[in-house]
Amino acid sequence: MKHHTSKLWLRQEAEKYIIKDFQGRRKELEKYRKPS
């Protein structure tokens, strides 16, 4: 049981980092697409 919950937690943490990274990359793309 404990192992299962920790696995789930790890997945949630990974998803958080992936989303953060994705948003960061999108901002970079926006910067390159339309120069201010």
Secondary structure by P-SEA (a helix, b strand, c coil): caaaaaaaaaaaaaaaaaaaaaaaaaaaaaaaaccc
